[in-house]
């Protein structure tokens, strides 16, 4: 098993005049309302789309149609590679995108921000939780409504059973891809360095790729899942920043590094 852990170390005390006056309960209530506001914002954005937004949506639809023609070939290619993939990557891909593990990670990050009263980490935690909830609901509903057969059923890429309760027909889109890339994109947006962003995105793509190689999803399933993640995270993060929900400019920068060990991957933040 691969366990995701977040450990934060405080190297200096907060100045007295920087300590928020709110209690933990007040901050928790504020963050809950803020997360709901971000979720509502993400769901209502299509009603405010302009010409460029509709053109982008059209390009996504056309691109998906093109990828659909490669679904069968790409599935066969990735499934042939599955037996040679390192076990640690396959396990990581499965566990990182699982809802219970993903929410534990998001809650852990938020908890650190809440109890250390760090606005930057609180903002990231709220962004993670709101984005995962918004994107997760959409993908769960879509899976049932669309009812697409998974590759390993051998039903073919064009087999659909709308509103089916069978897990074998819940392929579109990929839930693991949605949650893993939502987490990766939300965290990557907090950094300026493209080297750091690239590493985080690389980690976020492990789940989508592993879902194709395991025969659980088609290429279009994971691609739409990733795109959905980007749209949701960007929308909610813009809402949080445009409305100045958190005083990010006054916070000390956080230095993150990945800590690898036997059977675990740790994300360590120092501030």
Secondary structure, DSSP 8 states (H G I E B T S, - for coil): --EEEEEEE--S---GGGS-SS-HHHHHHHHHHHHHHHHHHHHHGGGG--HHHHHHHHHHHHHHHHHHTTHHHHHHHHHHHGGGS-HHHHHHHHHHTSHHHHHHHHHHHHHHHHHTT-HHHHHHHHHHHHHHHHHHHHHHHHHHHH-B--GGGTS-TT-B-TT---GGG--SS-HHHHHHHHHHHHHHTT---HHHHHHHHHHHHHHHHHHHHTTS--HHHHHHHHHHHHHHHHHHHHHHHHTT-S-GGGS---EEEEEEETTEEEEEEE-
